Amino acid sequence: MATFKSKSLAKLFISIVEQTKLILLFDGGCPLCQREISFLRSRDVFKSIVFVDIDSSSYEPDLFSGISYREAMGEIHAITSSGEILKGTRVFQEVYRLVGLGWVYTPTTWPVLGRFVDQIYAIWAKLRLPLARRPSLDQLCKLRDINTNKDH
C-alpha cells in the first residue's frame, strides 16, 4: 500500500487512480520511448491512461505497486485499475486497446505468435538502452542512487 506525506497528496493520487484505466510506466530519458508515449498520448482521447516517467527524480516506487526503478527500466510495466501489474507485450496489448488500436496487437494474443513476440520483446528490452544511446541499466541505477542520496 502506498504511503503519503500529506492527506491532500493521498486524495489526489486516489482520485487519479479511480478515473484511470491504466497507469503506464515509461522511461522519459529514452528518445524512442518518448516518441511512442507522444503517439499514445495523442490517441488517448478519453484520458484513460496516466503516463508516469520513471526516469523522473520524483518517481516513487511505493506509489506504483512497489515497482522499482530497476524493474521498470528493465521491462515496460503498467498497472490496471484493478491493481494488476502488466509487463512486456501485455502492456502494449492493453495500452493499444485503450487508444482504439487494439487490433494492432491482437495477433500477439495468439499462442504461437504471442510466445514468439514475447521472446522478441525480451531481446528488445535488453537492447533498448544501448540502442537509445543510454547508459547501461546498472549505470542508471547507480546514478539514481547517487542522486537520491544527495536529495536526502
C-alpha positions as CSV (number, residue, x, y, z in Angstrom):
1,M,0.0,0.0,0.0
2,A,1.3,3.5,-0.8
3,T,2.2,5.9,1.9
4,F,1.8,9.6,1.5
5,K,3.4,12.7,3.2
6,S,0.1,14.5,3.2
7,K,-3.6,13.7,3.1
8,S,-4.1,16.1,0.1
9,L,-1.5,14.1,-1.9
10,A,-3.2,10.9,-1.0
11,K,-6.6,12.2,-2.0
12,L,-5.2,13.5,-5.3
13,F,-3.5,10.1,-6.0
14,I,-6.7,8.2,-5.2
15,S,-8.8,10.4,-7.5
16,I,-6.4,10.0,-10.4
17,V,-6.3,6.2,-10.0
18,E,-10.1,6.0,-9.7
19,Q,-10.5,7.8,-13.1
20,T,-7.8,5.8,-14.8
21,K,-7.9,2.5,-16.6
22,L,-4.1,2.1,-16.8
23,I,-1.0,3.6,-15.3
24,L,1.8,3.3,-17.8
25,L,5.4,3.5,-16.5
26,F,7.9,4.7,-19.1
27,D,11.5,5.9,-19.5
28,G,11.3,9.6,-20.2
29,G,15.0,9.7,-20.8
30,C,14.7,7.4,-23.8
31,P,14.1,9.2,-27.1
32,L,12.5,6.0,-28.6
33,C,10.1,5.7,-25.6
34,Q,9.3,9.4,-25.7
35,R,8.2,9.1,-29.4
36,E,5.9,6.1,-28.5
37,I,4.5,7.9,-25.5
38,S,3.8,11.1,-27.5
39,F,1.9,9.0,-30.1
40,L,-0.1,7.2,-27.3
41,R,-0.9,10.5,-25.6
42,S,-2.3,11.9,-28.8
43,R,-4.5,8.8,-29.2
44,D,-5.7,8.8,-25.6
45,V,-8.8,11.0,-26.2
46,F,-10.7,9.6,-23.2
47,K,-7.7,10.2,-20.9
48,S,-7.8,6.6,-19.8
49,I,-4.1,6.3,-19.3
50,V,-1.8,8.0,-16.7
51,F,1.8,8.2,-18.1
52,V,4.4,8.1,-15.4
53,D,8.0,9.0,-16.2
54,I,10.1,6.5,-14.2
55,D,13.3,8.4,-15.1
56,S,12.0,11.5,-13.2
57,S,13.7,12.1,-9.8
58,S,10.2,12.2,-8.3
59,Y,9.3,8.6,-9.3
60,E,8.3,6.8,-6.1
61,P,8.0,3.0,-6.4
62,D,5.7,2.8,-3.3
63,L,3.1,4.8,-5.2
64,F,3.2,2.3,-8.1
65,S,2.7,-1.1,-6.6
66,G,6.4,-1.2,-5.4
67,I,7.7,-1.5,-9.0
68,S,11.4,-0.5,-8.5
69,Y,13.3,1.8,-10.8
70,R,15.4,-1.2,-11.9
71,E,12.4,-3.3,-12.7
72,A,10.6,-0.6,-14.6
73,M,13.7,0.3,-16.6
74,G,14.4,-3.3,-17.4
75,E,11.0,-4.1,-18.8
76,I,7.9,-1.9,-19.5
77,H,5.2,-2.1,-16.8
78,A,1.7,-0.9,-16.4
79,I,-0.9,-1.1,-13.6
80,T,-4.6,-1.7,-14.3
81,S,-7.4,-0.1,-12.4
82,S,-7.9,-3.3,-10.5
83,G,-4.2,-3.3,-9.4
84,E,-3.0,-6.0,-11.8
85,I,0.6,-5.4,-12.9
86,L,1.2,-6.0,-16.6
87,K,4.7,-6.5,-18.1
88,G,6.1,-6.6,-21.6
89,T,3.9,-7.2,-24.5
90,R,0.8,-7.4,-22.2
91,V,1.3,-3.7,-21.6
92,F,1.3,-2.9,-25.3
93,Q,-1.8,-5.0,-25.9
94,E,-3.7,-3.1,-23.2
95,V,-2.5,0.4,-24.0
96,Y,-3.2,0.0,-27.7
97,R,-6.7,-1.4,-26.9
98,L,-7.3,1.7,-24.7
99,V,-6.4,4.1,-27.5
100,G,-8.5,2.3,-30.1
101,L,-5.8,0.4,-31.8
102,G,-6.2,-3.0,-30.1
103,W,-6.3,-4.7,-33.5
104,V,-2.6,-3.9,-33.9
105,Y,-1.6,-6.2,-31.1
106,T,-4.4,-8.8,-31.4
107,P,-2.1,-11.3,-33.2
108,T,0.3,-11.2,-30.2
109,T,-2.5,-12.9,-28.2
110,W,-2.4,-16.0,-30.4
111,P,-0.4,-18.7,-28.6
112,V,2.4,-19.4,-31.1
113,L,2.9,-15.9,-32.3
114,G,2.4,-14.5,-28.8
115,R,5.3,-16.6,-27.4
116,F,7.5,-15.5,-30.4
117,V,6.7,-11.8,-29.9
118,D,7.3,-12.2,-26.1
119,Q,10.8,-13.5,-26.9
120,I,11.5,-10.7,-29.4
121,Y,10.3,-8.1,-26.8
122,A,12.7,-9.7,-24.2
123,I,15.6,-9.2,-26.6
124,W,14.4,-5.6,-27.4
125,A,14.2,-4.8,-23.6
126,K,17.8,-5.9,-23.2
127,L,19.0,-3.8,-26.2
128,R,16.8,-0.7,-25.7
129,L,19.2,1.3,-23.6
130,P,22.3,0.8,-25.8
131,L,20.2,1.4,-29.0
132,A,18.8,4.6,-27.4
133,R,22.4,5.6,-26.5
134,R,21.7,5.5,-22.8
135,P,23.9,4.2,-20.1
136,S,23.6,0.6,-19.0
137,L,20.9,-0.4,-16.5
138,D,23.5,-0.8,-13.8
139,Q,24.9,2.7,-14.5
140,L,21.5,4.3,-14.5
141,C,20.6,2.6,-11.2
142,K,23.9,3.8,-9.6
143,L,23.3,7.4,-10.9
144,R,19.8,7.3,-9.4
145,D,21.1,6.0,-6.1
146,I,23.7,8.8,-6.0
147,N,21.1,11.5,-6.9
148,T,18.6,10.1,-4.4
149,N,21.1,10.2,-1.6
150,K,22.0,13.8,-2.5
151,D,18.4,14.8,-2.1
152,H,18.1,13.3,1.4
